[in-house]
Amino acid sequence: MKKCAWVILAVVILGAVSPTAVRASDAGAGLLSAVLPGTGEWYNRNWRGSFPWAECVLGYVCCLVQLSSIMDAVNGNTDEGLRIDFWTAPSK
């Protein structure tokens, strides 16, 4: 378990320090949203705006919020709003 935590921490630090290294594809944004829900969209906005606290907290409470955050990040969405309609595909 500790090894997994170190890997996740390394990915978050790498994403914060060198966005071009993680940005090999949109999978980097998806990985960031898998670690902390909402950070993938924040990463797609080039770290502009405030940290998505509501999506982050709700993502740990409800796995569907985290899943929608991952899907939005991989699709390149940059919106700051919380998507609650989990049954529809994310729009660009």
matplotlib code that plots the C-alpha trace (Angstrom):
import matplotlib.pyplot as plt

x = [0.0, 2.8, 4.4, 1.1, 0.9, 4.5, 3.6, 0.5, 2.5, 5.2, 2.6, 0.9, 4.3, 5.3, 2.1, 2.5, 6.2, 6.2, 2.8, 4.4, 5.8, 2.4, 0.6, 1.8, -1.9, -5.1, -4.4, -2.3, -5.4, -7.4, -4.8, -4.8, -8.5, -8.3, -6.0, -7.8, -11.2, -11.4, -7.7, -7.8, -10.1, -8.0, -4.9, -6.7, -7.2, -3.4, -3.9, -5.9, -8.8, -9.4, -8.9, -12.1, -12.7, -16.4, -15.6, -12.7, -14.6, -17.7, -15.5, -14.3, -17.8, -19.5, -17.5, -19.8, -18.6, -15.0, -15.8, -17.4, -14.4, -12.0, -14.2, -14.3, -10.6, -9.7, -12.1, -10.3, -13.1, -12.0, -15.3, -15.3, -18.9, -19.7, -21.4, -24.1, -25.7, -23.5, -25.6, -24.7, -21.5, -19.3, -19.6, -16.6]
y = [0.0, 2.4, 1.7, 2.7, 5.9, 6.9, 6.3, 8.4, 11.2, 11.1, 11.4, 14.4, 16.1, 15.3, 16.8, 19.9, 20.5, 19.4, 19.4, 18.5, 15.3, 14.1, 15.5, 12.7, 12.2, 13.0, 10.0, 12.2, 14.4, 11.2, 9.9, 13.2, 13.0, 9.4, 10.5, 13.7, 14.1, 17.4, 18.0, 16.6, 19.4, 21.9, 20.6, 21.0, 24.6, 25.0, 25.2, 28.4, 29.1, 27.8, 24.2, 22.2, 21.5, 20.4, 17.9, 16.6, 16.0, 14.6, 12.4, 10.5, 10.2, 9.1, 7.0, 8.2, 11.8, 10.5, 8.5, 11.5, 13.6, 11.1, 10.9, 14.7, 15.0, 12.4, 14.1, 17.4, 19.3, 22.4, 23.4, 24.2, 23.0, 19.7, 17.3, 15.3, 13.6, 10.5, 8.7, 11.1, 11.3, 14.4, 17.2, 19.3]
z = [0.0, 0.8, -2.6, -4.3, -2.3, -3.3, -7.0, -6.8, -5.0, -7.7, -10.5, -8.8, -8.2, -11.8, -13.1, -11.0, -11.9, -15.5, -17.2, -20.5, -19.2, -18.0, -21.1, -23.4, -24.0, -22.2, -20.0, -17.8, -17.0, -16.4, -14.0, -12.1, -11.7, -10.6, -7.8, -6.9, -8.5, -10.4, -10.8, -14.4, -15.5, -13.5, -15.3, -18.7, -17.7, -17.2, -13.4, -13.8, -11.5, -8.0, -6.9, -7.4, -3.7, -4.1, -6.8, -4.9, -1.7, -3.5, -5.6, -2.5, -1.2, -4.4, -6.9, -9.8, -9.3, -9.5, -12.6, -14.3, -13.4, -15.0, -18.1, -18.4, -17.9, -20.6, -23.0, -22.5, -20.7, -18.9, -17.2, -13.6, -12.9, -11.3, -13.7, -12.0, -14.9, -15.0, -17.6, -20.5, -22.3, -21.5, -24.0, -25.2]

ax = plt.figure().add_subplot(projection="3d")
ax.plot(x, y, z, "-o")
ax.set_aspect("equal")
plt.show()
